[in-house]
Amino acid sequence: MVSPRGFSNLLSSARFAVRSASSGANLEKTTVAQFDLSAYMVDKAHLVNAALDRAAPLRYPERLHESMRYSLLGPGKRVRPTLALASCELVGGDQAAAIPVACALEMLHAMSLINDDLPCMDNDDFRRGRPSNHRAFGEDTAVLAGIALHALAFEHVAAATAGVPAERVLRAIAELGAAVGPEGLVAGQIVDIESEGKAVGLDVLEYIHLHKTGRLLEAAAACGAIVGGGTDAEVERVRRYARHVGLLFQVVDDVLDVTKTSEELGKTAGKDVASGKTTYPKLMGLDKTRAFAEELVRKAEKELHGFDGAMATPLRHLARYIADREN
């Protein structure tokens, strides 16, 4: 489960500058307001964890469900579900409408991590400070748990979403499918595998990360806005915000991989370099990579201009949190 310690680098009670739109005007003014992102994320994570526990109960066959729950309910920041809930509220929706989508996103994310760690993929023995799923339950059970989580994600959105027009639910399901399918996460994964040990440029590297990591974050924001009743323009704006944040997430991952220890990361450090993968620090150097991360934060924040300032505050600071995270 998530604890506040996972967000210690945020300086919980620090004062942040928050840009908020003036009512009925095109001008924006800068105000200073207190926002505790750590408490906000922990609150959302507890809400999602409780919903996940209900959505994937322990039942027969026990070993399969234990494996599913091991990855689904293990330590994690719940960034994708939080992004969905915040985006729903950003467009004026009730977060309750986005809880099933938030759970589905975490199910799909857990599935992707199970797959990513398998010996035929990244071959990693640790995830989030614990043995990876296949090390804890065996490769056969891990593969089946991933398949089960993938199926459960779509079933859950269809069956558990209440009070939302059917066309919005259908649109969210299509968004999730596109995010993990042959034009989404899987596409990024296969290009990543094919690029190992090869000299690839920034264009290929960006494609990998926008699909392998960014596409699910993009879907989180878009789905939240969709079920929350956002207009097409609003959905596209939060999608672009999340696209920048998704690329930012991987850029920071690349930096952490070469600057942190395995103990600090909760997974094997230096794995990308050892496997011959191309990374942003490898192509750009650390200083330029960090500067690129700052540029992505600014672009993400720009997409939030014009939304209600108070409702946009969590997303502004979520982008900054991803840029400043330590694991």
Disulfide bonds with the S-S distance in Angstrom:
none
